[in-house]
Amino acid sequence: MKRHLFTLAILTATALALVAGDDKKDFQPLFNGKDLTGWKLRHPDAHNSWTVEPGGILKNTVEHGQHGVDLLTERKFRNFVVRYEYMTPDDSNSGFYLRGRQEIQILGDYKSGKATKGGNGAIYNFKAPDQFVTRPGGEWQTAEVTLIGDRITVILNGVKIHDNVQCDQATGGELDRDMDQPGPILLQGDHGTVSFRNIQLKELPE
């Protein structure tokens, strides 16, 4: 067990160094900015609440009291670093799921001023961000998330808020609980309005 953990730590450190040292190489866009090629609705028969807006913006519009639908990639991934930008109105609620299982919370909670397990940038209901760095509603926020094995690192708005956190469980609303299997990127569309742009992913070694 100790040898396994040591090996995982070395792989994590190496992968993070590769990402830091080669800022843009090998990142592939998951959203082409024009249409939903490469994506599918979680529930195909549901009303599609997602639209592609001018400027390469992927927007989910959910009016108060209504429901949208989750959107996920057709491809599945295991170890990766993913970068994305998002924007919400104040109080709007969404999420960015790693392998369709672990949610990095998206919440328009700027007015609260507090980092919580259910707040913006949290590993949802598992760990609060180390710092509160949410921007006001209507402003773009930037995220970089690295997932290697069951270790999660998150940089939000230029600040590292989760540092190699072990999370070996699904966090709610997941596609399944097959934690050792590859999975898609899932954008939560049920709860509230959110916009995304510049979604890019770099796969990392096993």
BAFI-3210 file (N, C-alpha, C; in Angstrom, 3 decimals, decimal comma, padded with zeros to 6 digits):
// residues 206
n [1|2|3|4|5|6|7|8|9|10|11|12|13|14|15|16|17|18|19|20|21|22|23|24|25|26|27|28|29|30|31|32|33|34|35|36|37|38|39|40|41|42|43|44|45|46|47|48|49|50|51|52|53|54|55|56|57|58|59|60|61|62|63|64|65|66|67|68|69|70|71|72|73|74|75|76|77|78|79|80|81|82|83|84|85|86|87|88|89|90|91|92|93|94|95|96|97|98|99|100|101|102|103|104|105|106|107|108|109|110|111|112|113|114|115|116|117|118|119|120|121|122|123|124|125|126|127|128|129|130|131|132|133|134|135|136|137|138|139|140|141|142|143|144|145|146|147|148|149|150|151|152|153|154|155|156|157|158|159|160|161|162|163|164|165|166|167|168|169|170|171|172|173|174|175|176|177|178|179|180|181|182|183|184|185|186|187|188|189|190|191|192|193|194|195|196|197|198|199|200|201|202|203|204|205|206]
n.u [000,832|001,934|003,919|002,349|000,995|003,169|004,107|001,876|001,934|004,338|003,708|001,628|002,933|004,757|003,039|001,731|003,883|004,511|002,240|002,450|004,846|004,441|002,448|000,270|000,404|-000,910|-003,450|-006,806|-009,718|-012,887|-015,323|-016,400|-017,210|-019,150|-021,204|-022,896|-021,299|-019,775|-020,904|-023,654|-027,070|-027,935|-030,405|-031,990|-034,613|-035,421|-036,243|-034,091|-032,037|-029,770|-027,822|-025,887|-024,113|-023,238|-019,721|-018,593|-019,814|-021,231|-024,336|-026,533|-029,844|-032,012|-034,963|-036,269|-037,639|-037,928|-036,585|-033,553|-031,361|-028,736|-025,531|-023,197|-019,920|-019,284|-017,019|-014,881|-012,794|-009,781|-007,279|-006,459|-006,054|-008,190|-009,403|-011,478|-013,864|-016,396|-019,626|-022,097|-025,368|-025,988|-026,594|-027,231|-027,033|-024,912|-022,756|-019,593|-018,663|-016,285|-015,270|-017,933|-018,714|-017,572|-018,238|-017,296|-018,289|-020,410|-021,485|-023,345|-022,329|-021,192|-021,995|-022,168|-019,599|-018,227|-016,423|-017,633|-018,691|-020,688|-020,389|-019,222|-016,694|-016,194|-015,398|-018,031|-020,036|-018,052|-015,467|-014,654|-013,505|-010,085|-009,750|-011,917|-012,802|-014,642|-016,045|-018,070|-021,550|-022,218|-019,650|-016,843|-015,329|-012,375|-011,182|-009,045|-008,657|-007,186|-007,177|-006,008|-005,927|-007,498|-007,119|-007,504|-006,852|-007,431|-007,460|-008,782|-009,779|-007,117|-006,102|-004,979|-007,199|-007,803|-005,580|-004,220|-006,167|-007,526|-010,199|-012,299|-014,869|-018,177|-019,988|-022,650|-025,546|-024,323|-023,330|-022,742|-021,210|-018,786|-015,893|-013,283|-013,182|-012,883|-014,583|-017,077|-016,846|-019,149|-021,632|-023,590|-026,975|-029,450|-030,157|-029,754|-029,122|-026,206|-023,121|-020,572|-017,213|-014,309|-013,521|-011,208|-009,151|-006,516|-005,166|-003,617|-000,849|-001,440]
n.v [-001,207|001,278|001,583|001,828|004,239|005,965|005,769|006,799|009,401|010,319|010,157|012,009|014,406|014,582|014,793|017,214|018,938|018,717|019,885|022,489|023,262|023,261|025,073|025,269|023,226|020,334|020,573|020,074|021,351|020,891|021,918|023,291|025,856|026,411|024,508|021,624|019,420|016,417|016,333|015,313|015,056|014,297|013,166|012,187|012,689|014,946|018,472|020,552|022,685|024,017|026,304|027,651|030,541|033,754|034,428|032,105|030,870|028,647|028,172|027,554|027,927|028,452|029,188|030,615|028,237|026,346|023,530|022,373|020,414|018,040|018,098|016,190|014,975|012,964|011,431|009,640|010,030|009,539|010,270|013,686|017,198|019,899|022,875|025,693|028,341|030,097|031,585|032,952|034,208|036,062|033,908|031,711|028,192|025,545|022,962|021,302|018,307|015,799|013,031|012,471|012,113|013,385|016,440|019,720|022,471|025,042|028,171|031,101|032,796|035,118|037,216|036,054|035,675|033,574|030,512|027,325|023,848|023,519|025,614|027,909|026,520|024,447|020,988|019,281|019,075|017,734|018,902|022,147|025,086|026,198|028,894|031,750|032,803|033,656|035,423|038,356|037,992|037,640|038,068|036,607|033,595|031,713|028,398|025,679|022,314|019,446|015,991|013,061|009,718|009,353|011,916|015,375|018,576|022,014|025,116|028,199|031,149|031,940|031,162|028,582|026,370|023,816|021,302|018,621|016,857|013,979|012,233|009,786|009,133|009,399|012,485|013,172|013,323|012,005|010,158|007,457|005,114|004,015|004,270|003,697|003,780|005,286|008,347|010,743|014,342|016,304|018,738|020,387|020,936|021,213|022,901|025,773|028,876|029,107|029,938|028,791|028,837|028,326|025,615|023,249|020,343|018,295|015,193|012,982|010,807|007,335]
n.w [000,000|000,873|-001,048|-003,344|-002,828|-002,741|-005,376|-006,749|-005,777|-006,899|-009,643|-009,734|-009,008|-011,124|-013,353|-012,768|-012,911|-015,631|-016,749|-015,751|-016,909|-019,606|-021,019|-022,880|-024,727|-026,227|-025,158|-025,866|-027,434|-025,941|-026,498|-029,459|-029,961|-031,801|-032,208|-030,746|-031,192|-030,221|-027,751|-025,625|-024,491|-021,140|-020,615|-023,267|-024,151|-022,888|-022,645|-024,432|-022,859|-023,520|-025,399|-028,143|-028,080|-029,581|-029,951|-029,081|-026,846|-024,583|-023,382|-020,708|-020,062|-017,512|-016,160|-013,106|-010,946|-012,908|-014,815|-016,278|-018,342|-017,933|-019,567|-021,354|-022,288|-025,183|-025,250|-022,946|-020,047|-018,085|-016,422|-016,243|-017,064|-016,948|-018,351|-017,992|-018,466|-016,742|-016,126|-014,048|-013,114|-010,044|-007,318|-008,919|-009,758|-010,549|-011,910|-012,435|-013,528|-012,877|-014,680|-014,632|-012,007|-009,711|-008,398|-009,126|-007,640|-008,918|-008,203|-007,747|-005,458|-004,494|-002,790|-000,311|000,705|001,877|002,150|001,581|001,893|000,064|-001,599|-004,202|-006,195|-004,446|-003,748|-004,179|-001,337|-000,016|000,357|001,335|-000,444|000,009|000,091|-000,281|-003,351|-005,167|-007,920|-008,660|-009,684|-013,163|-014,025|-015,696|-014,634|-014,001|-014,254|-013,424|-013,370|-012,098|-012,335|-011,100|-010,744|-007,746|-006,909|-006,565|-007,805|-007,729|-009,312|-008,969|-010,414|-010,487|-008,027|-005,940|-004,686|-003,922|-003,102|-004,363|-003,310|-001,854|-003,088|-003,082|-003,713|-005,140|-005,485|-005,451|-007,499|-009,521|-012,521|-012,245|-009,925|-010,449|-009,626|-010,401|-013,106|-016,416|-017,331|-018,508|-019,042|-017,367|-017,521|-015,315|-015,737|-014,635|-012,492|-012,674|-014,500|-016,487|-018,075|-020,288|-021,582|-023,668|-023,018|-022,362|-022,583|-021,378|-021,696|-019,362|-018,395|-017,527]
ca.u [000,000|002,790|004,581|001,342|000,751|004,369|004,106|000,827|002,402|005,344|003,006|000,886|003,888|005,298|001,998|001,525|005,041|004,368|001,204|002,977|005,964|004,059|001,172|-000,838|000,593|-001,723|-004,822|-007,756|-011,026|-014,037|-016,428|-015,830|-017,685|-020,111|-022,349|-022,727|-020,558|-019,005|-021,678|-024,992|-027,906|-028,022|-031,713|-032,225|-035,985|-035,687|-036,116|-032,700|-031,913|-028,459|-027,699|-024,576|-024,275|-022,115|-018,499|-018,166|-020,327|-022,192|-025,184|-027,697|-030,803|-033,037|-035,708|-036,578|-038,736|-037,910|-035,456|-032,868|-030,876|-027,279|-024,862|-021,953|-019,116|-019,394|-015,769|-014,601|-011,422|-009,351|-006,423|-006,473|-006,228|-009,212|-009,528|-012,749|-014,355|-017,846|-020,260|-023,474|-025,976|-025,981|-027,448|-027,475|-026,408|-024,565|-021,627|-018,700|-018,392|-015,121|-015,667|-019,363|-018,927|-017,156|-018,678|-016,725|-019,511|-020,528|-022,564|-023,244|-022,413|-020,265|-022,492|-022,002|-018,251|-017,758|-016,132|-018,354|-018,704|-021,666|-020,175|-018,506|-015,359|-016,103|-015,660|-019,370|-020,431|-016,912|-014,451|-014,755|-012,264|-009,183|-010,002|-013,098|-012,305|-015,736|-016,239|-019,479|-022,399|-022,057|-018,236|-016,259|-014,412|-011,496|-010,893|-008,184|-008,834|-006,380|-007,628|-005,100|-006,419|-008,571|-006,567|-008,048|-006,268|-008,252|-007,065|-009,944|-009,462|-005,693|-005,748|-005,137|-008,165|-007,709|-004,229|-004,015|-007,133|-008,010|-011,660|-012,537|-016,306|-019,043|-020,392|-024,077|-025,984|-023,366|-023,819|-022,586|-020,209|-017,657|-014,863|-012,012|-013,361|-012,961|-015,927|-017,157|-017,073|-020,591|-022,028|-024,910|-027,897|-030,782|-030,486|-029,788|-028,461|-024,745|-022,460|-019,202|-016,431|-012,903|-013,374|-010,093|-008,696|-005,270|-005,081|-002,359|-000,517|-002,067]
ca.v [000,000|002,455|001,718|002,320|005,649|006,696|005,814|007,735|010,757|010,672|010,390|013,264|015,509|014,650|015,300|018,625|019,650|018,763|020,874|023,822|023,589|023,268|025,660|025,108|022,089|019,124|020,825|019,957|021,922|019,990|022,653|023,965|027,232|026,565|023,619|020,655|018,249|015,810|016,383|014,748|015,306|013,174|012,575|012,599|013,125|016,175|019,738|021,003|024,037|024,523|026,989|028,200|031,973|034,399|034,529|030,800|030,681|027,569|028,697|026,817|028,901|027,836|030,198|030,249|027,279|025,382|022,607|022,120|019,043|017,933|017,902|015,474|014,637|011,601|010,758|009,430|010,354|009,049|011,287|014,849|018,553|020,555|024,302|026,225|029,597|030,054|032,790|032,766|035,305|035,853|032,851|030,578|026,960|024,559|022,157|020,741|016,967|015,060|011,656|012,340|011,600|014,314|017,767|020,995|023,286|026,372|028,846|032,555|033,068|036,209|038,040|035,355|035,914|032,454|029,238|026,230|022,598|023,641|026,888|027,965|025,950|023,307|019,612|019,435|018,342|016,927|019,799|023,562|025,684|026,729|030,338|032,216|033,640|033,846|036,747|038,751|037,496|038,333|038,122|035,322|032,987|030,744|027,211|024,617|021,168|018,274|014,748|011,938|008,711|009,959|013,158|016,546|019,890|023,034|026,523|029,011|032,577|032,122|030,775|027,146|026,218|022,413|020,879|017,180|016,328|012,638|012,113|008,472|008,887|010,292|013,584|013,468|013,639|011,369|009,212|006,131|005,110|003,187|005,266|003,332|003,762|006,582|008,905|011,983|015,636|016,579|020,078|020,302|021,864|021,112|023,817|027,208|029,420|029,178|030,006|028,287|029,062|027,892|024,346|022,530|019,224|017,605|013,886|012,720|009,383|006,466]
ca.w [000,000|000,925|-002,350|-004,284|-002,558|-003,143|-006,844|-007,155|-005,468|-007,910|-010,904|-009,602|-009,053|-012,483|-014,250|-012,479|-013,445|-017,085|-017,058|-015,461|-017,770|-021,020|-020,649|-023,816|-025,607|-026,097|-024,728|-026,959|-027,087|-025,820|-027,115|-030,633|-030,038|-032,896|-032,037|-029,671|-031,638|-029,150|-026,514|-025,682|-023,327|-020,203|-020,872|-024,655|-024,398|-022,151|-023,379|-024,474|-022,314|-023,904|-026,683|-028,470|-028,242|-030,268|-029,171|-028,607|-025,488|-024,373|-022,313|-020,216|-019,549|-016,669|-015,423|-011,720|-010,804|-014,002|-014,822|-017,541|-018,490|-017,922|-020,848|-021,114|-023,461|-025,679|-024,877|-021,532|-019,689|-016,775|-015,814|-017,126|-016,556|-017,753|-018,123|-018,476|-017,911|-016,544|-015,596|-013,595|-012,365|-008,601|-006,744|-009,818|-009,276|-011,562|-011,478|-013,452|-013,002|-013,338|-014,976|-014,376|-010,652|-008,658|-008,833|-008,707|-007,565|-009,508|-007,479|-007,696|-004,015|-004,178|-001,688|000,966|001,173|002,685|001,501|002,216|001,135|-001,000|-002,260|-005,467|-006,161|-003,537|-004,162|-003,615|-000,137|000,408|000,903|000,987|-000,950|001,021|000,132|-001,009|-004,448|-006,120|-008,501|-008,690|-010,749|-014,430|-014,402|-016,034|-013,686|-014,666|-013,448|-013,921|-012,483|-012,414|-011,705|-011,307|-009,814|-006,956|-006,365|-007,257|-007,572|-008,395|-009,297|-009,336|-010,527|-010,245|-006,666|-005,688|-003,599|-003,509|-003,440|-004,350|-002,345|-002,149|-003,084|-003,676|-003,722|-005,907|-004,603|-005,580|-008,853|-010,427|-013,521|-011,645|-008,855|-010,894|-009,410|-011,023|-014,550|-017,085|-017,426|-019,280|-018,414|-017,319|-017,118|-014,676|-016,367|-014,045|-011,391|-012,925|-015,684|-016,447|-019,381|-020,339|-022,789|-023,614|-022,300|-022,979|-021,749|-021,712|-021,049|-018,677|-018,383|-016,522]
c.u [000,868|003,484|003,614|001,110|001,948|004,423|003,077|001,265|003,425|004,676|002,258|001,822|004,458|004,296|001,756|002,679|004,968|003,344|001,755|004,045|005,601|002,624|000,027|-000,757|-000,322|-003,095|-005,728|-009,092|-012,098|-015,284|-015,868|-016,303|-018,752|-021,370|-022,012|-022,084|-019,694|-019,692|-023,038|-025,751|-027,932|-029,332|-032,158|-033,627|-036,336|-035,599|-034,675|-032,612|-030,595|-028,492|-026,259|-024,765|-023,081|-020,908|-018,026|-018,584|-021,382|-023,038|-026,330|-028,636|-031,910|-033,709|-036,046|-037,800|-038,809|-036,667|-034,873|-032,424|-029,341|-026,751|-023,520|-021,231|-019,370|-018,157|-015,662|-013,114|-011,098|-008,529|-006,301|-006,343|-007,197|-009,293|-010,848|-013,029|-015,866|-018,346|-021,692|-024,047|-025,777|-026,997|-027,702|-026,572|-026,149|-023,389|-020,868|-018,222|-017,192|-015,489|-017,149|-019,689|-018,610|-017,412|-017,811|-017,862|-019,347|-021,730|-022,312|-023,377|-021,503|-020,707|-022,310|-020,620|-017,631|-017,498|-016,811|-018,286|-019,721|-021,475|-019,367|-017,082|-015,192|-016,064|-016,962|-019,640|-019,309|-015,829|-014,678|-013,448|-011,402|-009,329|-011,281|-012,641|-013,382|-015,793|-017,734|-020,242|-022,232|-020,617|-017,741|-015,284|-013,610|-011,182|-009,930|-008,254|-007,982|-006,914|-006,671|-005,459|-007,608|-008,113|-006,988|-007,302|-007,073|-007,619|-008,247|-009,555|-008,016|-005,208|-005,963|-006,029|-008,312|-006,364|-004,076|-004,906|-007,586|-009,532|-012,014|-014,015|-017,019|-019,661|-021,869|-024,442|-025,141|-024,042|-023,801|-021,540|-019,040|-016,385|-013,539|-012,070|-013,289|-014,417|-015,909|-017,043|-018,570|-020,815|-023,441|-025,829|-029,244|-031,143|-030,615|-029,011|-026,950|-024,228|-021,034|-018,536|-015,021|-012,709|-012,323|-009,572|-007,407|-005,230|-003,681|-002,099|-001,266|-001,166]
c.v [001,258|002,691|002,287|003,808|006,494|006,860|006,812|009,166|011,226|010,993|011,713|014,454|015,694|015,246|016,780|019,462|019,778|019,811|022,275|024,239|023,715|023,759|025,335|023,845|020,933|019,342|020,811|020,575|020,837|020,611|023,492|025,396|027,482|025,731|022,587|019,351|017,722|015,794|015,715|015,078|014,071|012,428|013,032|013,133|014,425|017,390|020,224|022,464|024,706|025,175|027,445|029,663|032,564|034,537|033,207|030,498|029,584|027,942|027,755|027,820|028,180|028,934|029,684|029,333|026,246|024,492|022,507|020,667|019,065|017,640|017,228|015,154|013,201|010,787|010,626|009,623|009,777|010,122|012,473|016,137|019,242|022,019|024,790|027,570|029,496|031,358|032,453|034,091|035,048|034,780|031,672|029,410|026,015|023,735|021,606|019,408|016,324|013,593|011,409|011,967|012,603|015,730|018,876|022,010|024,629|027,042|030,346|033,048|034,215|036,990|037,371|035,598|034,767|031,217|028,120|024,986|022,618|024,880|026,785|027,436|024,766|021,990|019,283|018,483|017,449|017,795|021,222|024,057|026,200|028,242|030,648|033,193|033,877|035,284|037,082|038,125|038,327|038,519|036,714|034,882|031,903|029,597|026,298|023,479|020,007|017,081|013,633|010,866|009,274|011,263|014,353|017,805|020,912|024,408|027,330|030,482|032,858|031,698|029,274|026,958|024,769|021,895|019,373|016,494|014,932|012,616|010,835|008,111|009,845|011,312|013,957|013,885|012,977|010,451|007,786|006,242|004,182|004,027|004,960|003,337|005,178|007,067|010,216|013,228|015,910|017,991|020,009|021,374|021,960|022,316|025,285|027,614|029,498|029,248|029,493|028,769|028,514|026,640|023,511|021,475|018,649|016,285|013,657|011,209|008,630|006,378]
c.w [000,000|-000,417|-003,383|-004,091|-002,972|-004,654|-007,353|-006,909|-006,499|-009,243|-010,871|-009,726|-010,456|-013,454|-014,023|-013,011|-014,959|-017,494|-016,877|-016,462|-019,237|-021,080|-021,586|-024,669|-025,230|-025,471|-025,954|-026,552|-026,995|-026,447|-028,248|-030,823|-031,079|-032,715|-030,958|-030,140|-030,488|-027,806|-026,710|-024,399|-022,431|-020,377|-022,262|-024,932|-023,690|-023,067|-023,298|-024,041|-022,712|-025,291|-026,876|-028,833|-029,005|-029,346|-028,598|-027,191|-025,487|-023,165|-021,995|-019,559|-018,801|-015,863|-014,025|-011,661|-011,900|-013,910|-016,224|-017,589|-018,505|-019,323|-020,580|-022,408|-023,892|-025,327|-023,359|-021,274|-018,311|-016,057|-016,762|-016,330|-017,499|-017,350|-018,707|-017,811|-017,780|-015,933|-015,201|-013,127|-010,867|-008,234|-007,683|-009,441|-010,438|-011,034|-012,668|-012,908|-013,694|-013,481|-014,690|-012,947|-009,537|-009,139|-008,248|-008,782|-008,256|-008,855|-007,469|-006,266|-003,576|-002,943|-000,331|001,573|001,946|001,827|002,277|001,338|000,001|-001,842|-003,537|-005,301|-005,242|-004,308|-003,455|-002,450|000,406|001,042|000,414|000,382|000,201|001,164|-000,626|-002,086|-005,512|-006,628|-008,546|-009,855|-012,009|-014,855|-014,712|-014,944|-014,416|-013,715|-014,187|-012,911|-012,986|-011,636|-012,100|-010,286|-009,064|-006,305|-007,219|-006,824|-008,366|-008,207|-009,811|-009,294|-010,097|-008,868|-006,489|-004,473|-003,130|-003,993|-003,250|-003,311|-002,766|-002,011|-003,825|-003,714|-004,659|-004,958|-004,697|-006,992|-009,920|-011,439|-012,986|-010,550|-009,177|-010,837|-010,103|-012,541|-015,138|-017,140|-018,173|-018,410|-018,488|-016,803|-016,563|-015,250|-015,706|-013,176|-011,774|-014,156|-015,461|-017,876|-019,249|-021,622|-022,557|-022,756|-023,028|-022,019|-022,282|-020,962|-020,509|-018,634|-017,299|-015,298]
res [m|k|r|h|l|f|t|l|a|i|l|t|a|t|a|l|a|l|v|a|g|d|d|k|k|d|f|q|p|l|f|n|g|k|d|l|t|g|w|k|l|r|h|p|d|a|h|n|s|w|t|v|e|p|g|g|i|l|k|n|t|v|e|h|g|q|h|g|v|d|l|l|t|e|r|k|f|r|n|f|v|v|r|y|e|y|m|t|p|d|d|s|n|s|g|f|y|l|r|g|r|q|e|i|q|i|l|g|d|y|k|s|g|k|a|t|k|g|g|n|g|a|i|y|n|f|k|a|p|d|q|f|v|t|r|p|g|g|e|w|q|t|a|e|v|t|l|i|g|d|r|i|t|v|i|l|n|g|v|k|i|h|d|n|v|q|c|d|q|a|t|g|g|e|l|d|r|d|m|d|q|p|g|p|i|l|l|q|g|d|h|g|t|v|s|f|r|n|i|q|l|k|e|l|p|e]
***
